């Protein structure tokens, strides 16, 4: 570690100065130490800097001690990587406004950054989309694919949890500091990821709150770390759509998982598909789009419809469209409750359907 590294920690401690400012100042001076000690008249010479940015930096800098910043992070046993560090993910070096520092918990070296798939989608995703996504990602079980997402509710949670449950490494990029994890419901998942299943990254100092504008900003890192981006469900105005558009700007492979046309959270999906995104309905679609070769023995095989009765096939087709209660299934199929119970039990034991919240049934194939 060089003598100037402490200044990277100091810049990371700033809460009112964005990475775009730091990148411009660092590029101008060519030294992180000179950038930190820059005088006001020197900062005014840098094209693109605004008065509020300069004033904000100079004001906040007075309150920060670079040595104390570095010592604090080391005492917390939090890893920290920055552009001059050889461990800095090379994919991030080539995006617009790369993070000037990343705090890391877990082991980023466990993750294959040559085979990264970002998964994004709605926090209020439908059960149909969550189950379809789970089924698709399970196809990567025990492979070196790495799933990247944002540890939010909904699609993000399904992506990370499926990875952890299927021996797939995963990277979570969060929108606040490690001490302010959001949502709290994902604390257990957070701990599983950092304890042998991948890494959690943040560009924010540990005590920084996860505020609303951080999330669209962190999306550039989610897509930037990835070779391809899968949008599982997205409304027209959503963080998932922002990430999808970032993927296109970053020349990533953009893929979309279709959903019910009547679902408002699929409007963004079909918009992206019209722009040329690849349609994804199974694991193989992703491998074909990404030109990945994966040991087929590691891909989970499910029972095919050829082994099912006509009634069983019809019921699976019905449950592919939406999750239904037993009463709703009886109304739509005309089956009596005893026959339906037998069919549901068989299909559930075969792993072809599952229950959601103990009330509704949905297809997982």
C-alpha atoms as a printed R data frame, in Angstrom:
    type eleno elety resid chain resno       x       y       z
1   ATOM     1    CA   UNK     A     1   0.000   0.000   0.000
2   ATOM     2    CA   UNK     A     2   1.413   3.364  -1.000
3   ATOM     3    CA   UNK     A     3   1.771   6.436   1.173
4   ATOM     4    CA   UNK     A     4  -0.931   8.226  -0.793
5   ATOM     5    CA   UNK     A     5  -3.593   5.563  -0.356
6   ATOM     6    CA   UNK     A     6  -5.006   7.284   2.699
7   ATOM     7    CA   UNK     A     7  -6.341  10.033   0.445
8   ATOM     8    CA   UNK     A     8  -8.562   7.552  -1.389
9   ATOM     9    CA   UNK     A     9 -10.095   6.711   1.980
10  ATOM    10    CA   UNK     A    10 -10.497  10.411   2.697
11  ATOM    11    CA   UNK     A    11 -12.330  11.034  -0.570
12  ATOM    12    CA   UNK     A    12 -14.581   8.060   0.193
13  ATOM    13    CA   UNK     A    13 -15.450   9.663   3.529
14  ATOM    14    CA   UNK     A    14 -16.977  12.699   1.793
15  ATOM    15    CA   UNK     A    15 -20.772  12.577   1.894
16  ATOM    16    CA   UNK     A    16 -21.555  15.700  -0.136
17  ATOM    17    CA   UNK     A    17 -19.127  15.090  -3.002
18  ATOM    18    CA   UNK     A    18 -20.038  12.648  -5.770
19  ATOM    19    CA   UNK     A    19 -17.620  10.329  -7.563
20  ATOM    20    CA   UNK     A    20 -17.910  12.404 -10.751
21  ATOM    21    CA   UNK     A    21 -16.241  15.319  -8.930
22  ATOM    22    CA   UNK     A    22 -13.471  13.123  -7.528
23  ATOM    23    CA   UNK     A    23 -12.814  11.538 -10.914
24  ATOM    24    CA   UNK     A    24 -12.432  14.942 -12.578
25  ATOM    25    CA   UNK     A    25 -10.113  16.292  -9.895
26  ATOM    26    CA   UNK     A    26  -7.990  13.131  -9.848
27  ATOM    27    CA   UNK     A    27  -7.721  13.106 -13.645
28  ATOM    28    CA   UNK     A    28  -6.690  16.771 -13.652
29  ATOM    29    CA   UNK     A    29  -3.914  16.448 -11.067
30  ATOM    30    CA   UNK     A    30  -2.844  12.873 -11.835
31  ATOM    31    CA   UNK     A    31  -2.227  12.308  -8.127
32  ATOM    32    CA   UNK     A    32  -4.751  11.549  -5.423
33  ATOM    33    CA   UNK     A    33  -2.648  13.432  -2.851
34  ATOM    34    CA   UNK     A    34  -2.504  16.574  -5.009
35  ATOM    35    CA   UNK     A    35  -6.224  16.249  -5.672
36  ATOM    36    CA   UNK     A    36  -6.968  16.134  -1.953
37  ATOM    37    CA   UNK     A    37  -4.835  19.187  -1.178
38  ATOM    38    CA   UNK     A    38  -6.001  21.219  -4.186
39  ATOM    39    CA   UNK     A    39  -6.488  24.938  -3.616
40  ATOM    40    CA   UNK     A    40  -9.709  26.673  -4.583
41  ATOM    41    CA   UNK     A    41  -8.136  28.628  -7.444
42  ATOM    42    CA   UNK     A    42  -6.788  25.347  -8.906
43  ATOM    43    CA   UNK     A    43 -10.210  23.715  -8.722
44  ATOM    44    CA   UNK     A    44 -11.767  26.593 -10.647
45  ATOM    45    CA   UNK     A    45  -9.472  25.747 -13.560
46  ATOM    46    CA   UNK     A    46 -11.042  22.303 -13.999
47  ATOM    47    CA   UNK     A    47 -13.658  22.304 -16.727
48  ATOM    48    CA   UNK     A    48 -17.089  21.085 -15.706
49  ATOM    49    CA   UNK     A    49 -16.864  21.684 -11.954
50  ATOM    50    CA   UNK     A    50 -19.629  23.758 -10.406
51  ATOM    51    CA   UNK     A    51 -19.333  26.293  -7.608
52  ATOM    52    CA   UNK     A    52 -21.480  24.254  -5.214
53  ATOM    53    CA   UNK     A    53 -19.252  21.213  -5.777
54  ATOM    54    CA   UNK     A    54 -16.070  23.138  -5.113
55  ATOM    55    CA   UNK     A    55 -17.435  24.927  -2.050
56  ATOM    56    CA   UNK     A    56 -18.918  21.712  -0.688
57  ATOM    57    CA   UNK     A    57 -15.651  19.825  -1.054
58  ATOM    58    CA   UNK     A    58 -13.516  22.548   0.526
59  ATOM    59    CA   UNK     A    59 -15.919  22.853   3.439
60  ATOM    60    CA   UNK     A    60 -16.190  19.139   4.155
61  ATOM    61    CA   UNK     A    61 -12.470  18.507   3.665
62  ATOM    62    CA   UNK     A    62 -11.722  20.569   6.759
63  ATOM    63    CA   UNK     A    63 -13.519  17.987   8.912
64  ATOM    64    CA   UNK     A    64 -11.714  14.901   7.575
65  ATOM    65    CA   UNK     A    65  -8.383  13.396   8.631
66  ATOM    66    CA   UNK     A    66  -7.079  10.958   5.960
67  ATOM    67    CA   UNK     A    67  -5.014   8.911   8.438
68  ATOM    68    CA   UNK     A    68  -7.993   8.456  10.748
69  ATOM    69    CA   UNK     A    69 -10.194   7.435   7.827
70  ATOM    70    CA   UNK     A    70  -7.807   4.690   6.753
71  ATOM    71    CA   UNK     A    71  -7.262   3.454  10.310
72  ATOM    72    CA   UNK     A    72 -11.005   3.288  10.969
73  ATOM    73    CA   UNK     A    73 -11.754   1.111   7.927
74  ATOM    74    CA   UNK     A    74  -8.822  -1.188   8.689
75  ATOM    75    CA   UNK     A    75  -9.937  -1.581  12.301
76  ATOM    76    CA   UNK     A    76 -13.395  -2.523  11.064
77  ATOM    77    CA   UNK     A    77 -11.763  -5.189   8.842
78  ATOM    78    CA   UNK     A    78 -13.563  -3.798   5.822
79  ATOM    79    CA   UNK     A    79 -11.701  -4.162   2.552
80  ATOM    80    CA   UNK     A    80 -11.409  -1.073   0.360
81  ATOM    81    CA   UNK     A    81 -10.438  -1.012  -3.312
82  ATOM    82    CA   UNK     A    82  -9.889   2.010  -5.546
83  ATOM    83    CA   UNK     A    83  -8.664   2.714  -9.105
84  ATOM    84    CA   UNK     A    84  -4.948   2.477  -8.276
85  ATOM    85    CA   UNK     A    85  -5.535  -0.946  -6.654
86  ATOM    86    CA   UNK     A    86  -4.882  -3.853  -9.043
87  ATOM    87    CA   UNK     A    87  -7.924  -5.619  -7.575
88  ATOM    88    CA   UNK     A    88 -10.267  -2.913  -8.820
89  ATOM    89    CA   UNK     A    89 -12.735  -4.659 -11.186
90  ATOM    90    CA   UNK     A    90 -11.526  -3.996 -14.717
91  ATOM    91    CA   UNK     A    91 -15.094  -3.818 -16.072
92  ATOM    92    CA   UNK     A    92 -15.762  -0.769 -13.893
93  ATOM    93    CA   UNK     A    93 -12.771   1.085 -15.296
94  ATOM    94    CA   UNK     A    94 -14.572   1.435 -18.614
95  ATOM    95    CA   UNK     A    95 -17.946   2.808 -17.539
96  ATOM    96    CA   UNK     A    96 -18.995   6.434 -17.344
97  ATOM    97    CA   UNK     A    97 -18.366   7.807 -13.850
98  ATOM    98    CA   UNK     A    98 -16.723   4.734 -12.248
99  ATOM    99    CA   UNK     A    99 -16.814   4.574  -8.432
100 ATOM   100    CA   UNK     A   100 -13.711   6.129  -6.894
101 ATOM   101    CA   UNK     A   101 -13.750   3.546  -4.143
102 ATOM   102    CA   UNK     A   102 -15.570   0.373  -3.151
103 ATOM   103    CA   UNK     A   103 -15.973  -0.952   0.360
104 ATOM   104    CA   UNK     A   104 -16.076  -4.743   0.362
105 ATOM   105    CA   UNK     A   105 -17.320  -7.352   2.813
106 ATOM   106    CA   UNK     A   106 -16.952 -11.005   1.910
107 ATOM   107    CA   UNK     A   107 -14.529 -12.267  -0.705
108 ATOM   108    CA   UNK     A   108 -14.688 -10.687  -4.139
109 ATOM   109    CA   UNK     A   109 -11.925 -13.027  -5.331
110 ATOM   110    CA   UNK     A   110 -14.365 -15.952  -5.101
111 ATOM   111    CA   UNK     A   111 -16.426 -14.363  -7.871
112 ATOM   112    CA   UNK     A   112 -15.642 -14.968 -11.530
113 ATOM   113    CA   UNK     A   113 -15.800 -11.473 -13.013
114 ATOM   114    CA   UNK     A   114 -15.522 -12.975 -16.497
115 ATOM   115    CA   UNK     A   115 -18.961 -14.558 -16.174
116 ATOM   116    CA   UNK     A   116 -21.154 -12.057 -14.379
117 ATOM   117    CA   UNK     A   117 -24.899 -11.747 -14.881
118 ATOM   118    CA   UNK     A   118 -26.755  -8.779 -13.400
119 ATOM   119    CA   UNK     A   119 -30.353  -9.486 -12.426
120 ATOM   120    CA   UNK     A   120 -32.683  -6.542 -11.799
121 ATOM   121    CA   UNK     A   121 -36.404  -6.064 -11.452
122 ATOM   122    CA   UNK     A   122 -39.344  -4.826  -9.443
123 ATOM   123    CA   UNK     A   123 -39.399  -4.707  -5.649
124 ATOM   124    CA   UNK     A   124 -43.077  -5.694  -5.916
125 ATOM   125    CA   UNK     A   125 -42.582  -8.466  -8.426
126 ATOM   126    CA   UNK     A   126 -45.363 -10.955  -9.129
127 ATOM   127    CA   UNK     A   127 -45.074 -14.488  -7.802
128 ATOM   128    CA   UNK     A   128 -45.056 -15.686 -11.405
129 ATOM   129    CA   UNK     A   129 -41.946 -13.627 -12.230
130 ATOM   130    CA   UNK     A   130 -40.159 -14.598  -9.032
131 ATOM   131    CA   UNK     A   131 -40.758 -18.288  -9.602
132 ATOM   132    CA   UNK     A   132 -39.761 -18.102 -13.255
133 ATOM   133    CA   UNK     A   133 -36.558 -16.261 -12.346
134 ATOM   134    CA   UNK     A   134 -35.778 -18.793  -9.635
135 ATOM   135    CA   UNK     A   135 -36.203 -21.632 -12.111
136 ATOM   136    CA   UNK     A   136 -33.964 -19.955 -14.706
137 ATOM   137    CA   UNK     A   137 -31.158 -19.174 -12.244
138 ATOM   138    CA   UNK     A   138 -31.248 -22.648 -10.733
139 ATOM   139    CA   UNK     A   139 -29.933 -23.794 -14.097
140 ATOM   140    CA   UNK     A   140 -26.571 -22.257 -13.166
141 ATOM   141    CA   UNK     A   141 -26.232 -24.363  -9.998
142 ATOM   142    CA   UNK     A   142 -22.648 -25.372  -9.171
143 ATOM   143    CA   UNK     A   143 -21.168 -23.355 -12.064
144 ATOM   144    CA   UNK     A   144 -18.775 -20.408 -12.087
145 ATOM   145    CA   UNK     A   145 -21.451 -17.918 -13.132
146 ATOM   146    CA   UNK     A   146 -21.721 -14.973 -10.724
147 ATOM   147    CA   UNK     A   147 -25.059 -13.255 -10.089
148 ATOM   148    CA   UNK     A   148 -24.915  -9.487  -9.489
149 ATOM   149    CA   UNK     A   149 -27.854  -7.584  -8.008
150 ATOM   150    CA   UNK     A   150 -28.783  -4.872  -5.520
151 ATOM   151    CA   UNK     A   151 -30.028  -6.751  -2.405
152 ATOM   152    CA   UNK     A   152 -33.374  -4.933  -2.572
153 ATOM   153    CA   UNK     A   153 -36.735  -6.585  -2.007
154 ATOM   154    CA   UNK     A   154 -38.443  -8.556  -4.746
155 ATOM   155    CA   UNK     A   155 -36.393  -9.658  -7.756
156 ATOM   156    CA   UNK     A   156 -33.027  -8.774  -6.168
157 ATOM   157    CA   UNK     A   157 -33.762 -10.930  -3.145
158 ATOM   158    CA   UNK     A   158 -34.825 -13.877  -5.306
159 ATOM   159    CA   UNK     A   159 -31.652 -13.557  -7.400
160 ATOM   160    CA   UNK     A   160 -29.281 -13.531  -4.416
161 ATOM   161    CA   UNK     A   161 -31.147 -16.200  -2.473
162 ATOM   162    CA   UNK     A   162 -31.318 -18.537  -5.464
163 ATOM   163    CA   UNK     A   163 -27.583 -18.071  -5.940
164 ATOM   164    CA   UNK     A   164 -26.804 -18.844  -2.298
165 ATOM   165    CA   UNK     A   165 -29.103 -21.884  -2.283
166 ATOM   166    CA   UNK     A   166 -27.557 -23.310  -5.468
167 ATOM   167    CA   UNK     A   167 -23.841 -22.816  -4.905
168 ATOM   168    CA   UNK     A   168 -23.639 -19.847  -7.258
169 ATOM   169    CA   UNK     A   169 -21.436 -16.948  -6.216
170 ATOM   170    CA   UNK     A   170 -23.167 -13.589  -5.957
171 ATOM   171    CA   UNK     A   171 -22.263  -9.903  -5.614
172 ATOM   172    CA   UNK     A   172 -24.653  -7.460  -3.936
173 ATOM   173    CA   UNK     A   173 -24.203  -3.738  -4.579
174 ATOM   174    CA   UNK     A   174 -26.047  -1.753  -1.932
175 ATOM   175    CA   UNK     A   175 -27.234   1.851  -1.866
176 ATOM   176    CA   UNK     A   176 -25.969   2.785   1.589
177 ATOM   177    CA   UNK     A   177 -23.244   1.972   4.093
178 ATOM   178    CA   UNK     A   178 -22.823  -1.440   5.696
179 ATOM   179    CA   UNK     A   179 -24.135  -0.137   9.021
180 ATOM   180    CA   UNK     A   180 -27.339   1.123   7.394
181 ATOM   181    CA   UNK     A   181 -28.401  -1.965   5.464
182 ATOM   182    CA   UNK     A   182 -31.712  -1.642   3.649
183 ATOM   183    CA   UNK     A   183 -34.048  -3.465   3.742
184 ATOM   184    CA   UNK     A   184 -33.571  -4.897   7.236
185 ATOM   185    CA   UNK     A   185 -35.377  -8.040   6.111
186 ATOM   186    CA   UNK     A   186 -32.264  -8.986   4.125
187 ATOM   187    CA   UNK     A   187 -29.786  -8.949   7.016
188 ATOM   188    CA   UNK     A   188 -29.679 -12.771   7.110
189 ATOM   189    CA   UNK     A   189 -29.139 -12.919   3.344
190 ATOM   190    CA   UNK     A   190 -26.438 -10.241   3.636
191 ATOM   191    CA   UNK     A   191 -24.614 -12.402   6.184
192 ATOM   192    CA   UNK     A   192 -24.876 -15.513   4.024
193 ATOM   193    CA   UNK     A   193 -23.362 -13.689   1.067
194 ATOM   194    CA   UNK     A   194 -20.361 -12.345   2.972
195 ATOM   195    CA   UNK     A   195 -19.727 -15.674   4.687
196 ATOM   196    CA   UNK     A   196 -18.513 -17.710   1.739
197 ATOM   197    CA   UNK     A   197 -21.049 -16.994  -1.010
198 ATOM   198    CA   UNK     A   198 -19.546 -13.894  -2.595
199 ATOM   199    CA   UNK     A   199 -19.287 -10.234  -1.625
200 ATOM   200    CA   UNK     A   200 -21.294  -7.142  -0.752
201 ATOM   201    CA   UNK     A   201 -20.051  -3.849  -2.214
202 ATOM   202    CA   UNK     A   202 -20.809  -0.226  -1.417
203 ATOM   203    CA   UNK     A   203 -19.281   3.073  -2.489
204 ATOM   204    CA   UNK     A   204 -20.610   4.685   0.697
205 ATOM   205    CA   UNK     A   205 -18.935   5.085   4.084
206 ATOM   206    CA   UNK     A   206 -20.310   2.517   6.582
207 ATOM   207    CA   UNK     A   207 -22.535   4.982   8.466
208 ATOM   208    CA   UNK     A   208 -24.179   6.561   5.382
209 ATOM   209    CA   UNK     A   209 -27.949   6.038   5.126
210 ATOM   210    CA   UNK     A   210 -29.462   4.297   2.103
211 ATOM   211    CA   UNK     A   211 -31.348   7.295   0.724
212 ATOM   212    CA   UNK     A   212 -33.528   7.244  -2.370
213 ATOM   213    CA   UNK     A   213 -31.185   8.847  -4.910
214 ATOM   214    CA   UNK     A   214 -28.385   6.413  -4.040
215 ATOM   215    CA   UNK     A   215 -30.222   3.506  -5.655
216 ATOM   216    CA   UNK     A   216 -30.325   4.719  -9.271
217 ATOM   217    CA   UNK     A   217 -26.716   5.873  -8.841
218 ATOM   218    CA   UNK     A   218 -25.556   2.436  -7.647
219 ATOM   219    CA   UNK     A   219 -27.247   0.821 -10.673
220 ATOM   220    CA   UNK     A   220 -24.324   1.902 -12.846
221 ATOM   221    CA   UNK     A   221 -22.136  -0.383 -10.705
222 ATOM   222    CA   UNK     A   222 -24.557  -3.315 -10.928
223 ATOM   223    CA   UNK     A   223 -24.591  -3.147 -14.717
224 ATOM   224    CA   UNK     A   224 -20.957  -2.083 -14.918
225 ATOM   225    CA   UNK     A   225 -19.757  -5.204 -13.087
226 ATOM   226    CA   UNK     A   226 -21.694  -7.471 -15.404
227 ATOM   227    CA   UNK     A   227 -21.141  -9.020 -18.799
228 ATOM   228    CA   UNK     A   228 -24.898  -9.132 -19.333
229 ATOM   229    CA   UNK     A   229 -28.020  -7.752 -17.666
230 ATOM   230    CA   UNK     A   230 -31.277  -9.682 -17.207
231 ATOM   231    CA   UNK     A   231 -34.340  -7.548 -16.492
232 ATOM   232    CA   UNK     A   232 -36.882  -9.812 -14.813
233 ATOM   233    CA   UNK     A   233 -39.734  -7.358 -14.321
234 ATOM   234    CA   UNK     A   234 -39.850  -3.588 -14.776
235 ATOM   235    CA   UNK     A   235 -42.384  -0.782 -14.914
236 ATOM   236    CA   UNK     A   236 -41.715   2.021 -17.387
237 ATOM   237    CA   UNK     A   237 -40.454   4.330 -14.638
238 ATOM   238    CA   UNK     A   238 -38.309   2.136 -12.426
239 ATOM   239    CA   UNK     A   239 -34.772   1.477 -11.276
240 ATOM   240    CA   UNK     A   240 -34.743  -1.703 -13.361
241 ATOM   241    CA   UNK     A   241 -35.416   0.344 -16.497
242 ATOM   242    CA   UNK     A   242 -32.575   2.687 -15.547
243 ATOM   243    CA   UNK     A   243 -30.258  -0.304 -15.259
244 ATOM   244    CA   UNK     A   244 -31.500  -1.692 -18.562
245 ATOM   245    CA   UNK     A   245 -30.725   1.580 -20.327
246 ATOM   246    CA   UNK     A   246 -27.331   1.744 -18.605
247 ATOM   247    CA   UNK     A   247 -26.592  -1.732 -19.924
248 ATOM   248    CA   UNK     A   248 -27.196  -0.512 -23.467
249 ATOM   249    CA   UNK     A   249 -24.987   2.565 -22.895
250 ATOM   250    CA   UNK     A   250 -22.248   0.318 -21.495
251 ATOM   251    CA   UNK     A   251 -22.531  -2.083 -24.450
252 ATOM   252    CA   UNK     A   252 -23.657  -4.963 -22.255
253 ATOM   253    CA   UNK     A   253 -25.846  -7.813 -23.438
254 ATOM   254    CA   UNK     A   254 -29.389  -6.826 -22.430
255 ATOM   255    CA   UNK     A   255 -31.900  -9.606 -21.806
256 ATOM   256    CA   UNK     A   256 -35.517  -9.556 -20.663
257 ATOM   257    CA   UNK     A   257 -37.765 -12.157 -19.094
258 ATOM   258    CA   UNK     A   258 -41.343 -11.848 -20.436
259 ATOM   259    CA   UNK     A   259 -44.384 -11.600 -18.182
260 ATOM   260    CA   UNK     A   260 -48.115 -11.063 -18.301
261 ATOM   261    CA   UNK     A   261 -49.034  -8.184 -20.627
262 ATOM   262    CA   UNK     A   262 -51.709  -7.118 -18.135
263 ATOM   263    CA   UNK     A   263 -49.091  -6.622 -15.412
264 ATOM   264    CA   UNK     A   264 -47.949  -2.936 -15.216
265 ATOM   265    CA   UNK     A   265 -44.529  -4.186 -14.125
266 ATOM   266    CA   UNK     A   266 -43.972  -5.735 -17.556
267 ATOM   267    CA   UNK     A   267 -44.454  -2.526 -19.569
268 ATOM   268    CA   UNK     A   268 -40.762  -1.774 -19.332
269 ATOM   269    CA   UNK     A   269 -39.888  -5.310 -20.382
270 ATOM   270    CA   UNK     A   270 -41.723  -5.080 -23.682
271 ATOM   271    CA   UNK     A   271 -40.327  -1.611 -24.294
272 ATOM   272    CA   UNK     A   272 -36.786  -2.975 -23.936
273 ATOM   273    CA   UNK     A   273 -37.572  -5.967 -26.118
274 ATOM   274    CA   UNK     A   274 -38.646  -3.573 -28.875
275 ATOM   275    CA   UNK     A   275 -35.229  -1.902 -28.664
276 ATOM   276    CA   UNK     A   276 -33.487  -5.209 -29.354
277 ATOM   277    CA   UNK     A   277 -33.111  -6.865 -25.942
278 ATOM   278    CA   UNK     A   278 -32.939 -10.675 -26.091
279 ATOM   279    CA   UNK     A   279 -35.982 -12.654 -24.969
280 ATOM   280    CA   UNK     A   280 -35.149 -15.055 -22.127
281 ATOM   281    CA   UNK     A   281 -37.401 -17.929 -21.054
282 ATOM   282    CA   UNK     A   282 -34.841 -20.453 -19.768
283 ATOM   283    CA   UNK     A   283 -31.223 -20.916 -18.728
284 ATOM   284    CA   UNK     A   284 -30.115 -21.971 -22.180
285 ATOM   285    CA   UNK     A   285 -31.355 -18.686 -23.652
286 ATOM   286    CA   UNK     A   286 -28.919 -16.822 -21.402
287 ATOM   287    CA   UNK     A   287 -26.042 -19.142 -22.291
288 ATOM   288    CA   UNK     A   288 -26.779 -18.708 -25.999
289 ATOM   289    CA   UNK     A   289 -27.038 -14.908 -25.720
290 ATOM   290    CA   UNK     A   290 -23.836 -14.658 -23.709
291 ATOM   291    CA   UNK     A   291 -22.044 -17.322 -25.737
292 ATOM   292    CA   UNK     A   292 -21.229 -19.159 -22.518
293 ATOM   293    CA   UNK     A   293 -20.390 -22.845 -22.418
294 ATOM   294    CA   UNK     A   294 -21.380 -24.506 -19.177
295 ATOM   295    CA   UNK     A   295 -21.083 -28.153 -18.197
296 ATOM   296    CA   UNK     A   296 -24.532 -29.491 -18.980
297 ATOM   297    CA   UNK     A   297 -24.285 -31.937 -16.068
298 ATOM   298    CA   UNK     A   298 -24.539 -28.957 -13.719
299 ATOM   299    CA   UNK     A   299 -27.727 -27.635 -15.267
300 ATOM   300    CA   UNK     A   300 -30.836 -28.706 -13.392
301 ATOM   301    CA   UNK     A   301 -33.121 -30.857 -15.499
302 ATOM   302    CA   UNK     A   302 -36.857 -30.774 -14.892
303 ATOM   303    CA   UNK     A   303 -39.462 -33.309 -15.753
304 ATOM   304    CA   UNK     A   304 -40.936 -32.761 -19.204
305 ATOM   305    CA   UNK     A   305 -44.557 -32.481 -20.115
306 ATOM   306    CA   UNK     A   306 -44.334 -35.745 -22.072
307 ATOM   307    CA   UNK     A   307 -44.466 -37.681 -18.796
308 ATOM   308    CA   UNK     A   308 -47.663 -35.991 -17.615
309 ATOM   309    CA   UNK     A   309 -51.339 -36.646 -18.137
310 ATOM   310    CA   UNK     A   310 -53.471 -34.261 -20.164
311 ATOM   311    CA   UNK     A   311 -55.049 -32.883 -16.978
312 ATOM   312    CA   UNK     A   312 -51.629 -32.351 -15.380
313 ATOM   313    CA   UNK     A   313 -50.319 -30.546 -18.460
314 ATOM   314    CA   UNK     A   314 -53.431 -28.355 -18.580
315 ATOM   315    CA   UNK     A   315 -53.054 -27.445 -14.928
316 ATOM   316    CA   UNK     A   316 -49.381 -26.530 -15.348
317 ATOM   317    CA   UNK     A   317 -50.247 -24.351 -18.358
318 ATOM   318    CA   UNK     A   318 -52.891 -22.617 -16.242
319 ATOM   319    CA   UNK     A   319 -50.480 -22.012 -13.372
320 ATOM   320    CA   UNK     A   320 -47.830 -20.628 -15.720
321 ATOM   321    CA   UNK     A   321 -50.106 -17.675 -16.342
322 ATOM   322    CA   UNK     A   322 -50.660 -16.733 -12.712
323 ATOM   323    CA   UNK     A   323 -50.723 -18.106  -9.185
324 ATOM   324    CA   UNK     A   324 -54.136 -19.435  -8.146
325 ATOM   325    CA   UNK     A   325 -55.836 -20.655  -5.003
326 ATOM   326    CA   UNK     A   326 -57.402 -24.114  -4.919
327 ATOM   327    CA   UNK     A   327 -60.890 -22.609  -5.210
328 ATOM   328    CA   UNK     A   328 -59.829 -20.585  -8.259
329 ATOM   329    CA   UNK     A   329 -58.364 -23.694  -9.885
330 ATOM   330    CA   UNK     A   330 -61.607 -25.628  -9.309
331 ATOM   331    CA   UNK     A   331 -63.611 -22.833 -10.949
332 ATOM   332    CA   UNK     A   332 -61.298 -22.653 -13.973
333 ATOM   333    CA   UNK     A   333 -60.831 -26.411 -14.510
334 ATOM   334    CA   UNK     A   334 -64.064 -27.959 -13.256
335 ATOM   335    CA   UNK     A   335 -62.094 -30.615 -11.362
336 ATOM   336    CA   UNK     A   336 -63.531 -31.935  -8.110
337 ATOM   337    CA   UNK     A   337 -61.540 -31.274  -4.973
338 ATOM   338    CA   UNK     A   338 -60.414 -34.876  -4.443
339 ATOM   339    CA   UNK     A   339 -58.976 -35.279  -7.970
340 ATOM   340    CA   UNK     A   340 -57.396 -31.842  -7.766
341 ATOM   341    CA   UNK     A   341 -55.684 -32.658  -4.469
342 ATOM   342    CA   UNK     A   342 -54.125 -35.766  -5.987
343 ATOM   343    CA   UNK     A   343 -52.853 -33.855  -9.043
344 ATOM   344    CA   UNK     A   344 -51.505 -30.923  -6.997
345 ATOM   345    CA   UNK     A   345 -49.712 -33.233  -4.596
346 ATOM   346    CA   UNK     A   346 -48.083 -35.196  -7.434
347 ATOM   347    CA   UNK     A   347 -46.965 -32.089  -9.315
348 ATOM   348    CA   UNK     A   348 -45.590 -30.499  -6.163
349 ATOM   349    CA   UNK     A   349 -43.627 -33.641  -5.252
350 ATOM   350    CA   UNK     A   350 -42.230 -33.717  -8.807
351 ATOM   351    CA   UNK     A   351 -41.040 -30.132  -8.383
352 ATOM   352    CA   UNK     A   352 -43.247 -28.803 -11.170
353 ATOM   353    CA   UNK     A   353 -45.404 -26.488  -9.077
354 ATOM   354    CA   UNK     A   354 -45.005 -24.797  -5.717
355 ATOM   355    CA   UNK     A   355 -47.117 -23.030  -3.140
356 ATOM   356    CA   UNK     A   356 -46.765 -19.309  -2.458
357 ATOM   357    CA   UNK     A   357 -47.444 -18.201   1.109
358 ATOM   358    CA   UNK     A   358 -49.205 -21.517   1.669
359 ATOM   359    CA   UNK     A   359 -52.276 -20.339  -0.247
360 ATOM   360    CA   UNK     A   360 -51.680 -20.186  -3.984
361 ATOM   361    CA   UNK     A   361 -50.105 -22.581  -6.456
362 ATOM   362    CA   UNK     A   362 -47.850 -21.612  -9.355
363 ATOM   363    CA   UNK     A   363 -45.850 -23.409 -12.032
364 ATOM   364    CA   UNK     A   364 -42.063 -23.443 -11.688
365 ATOM   365    CA   UNK     A   365 -41.340 -24.925 -15.137
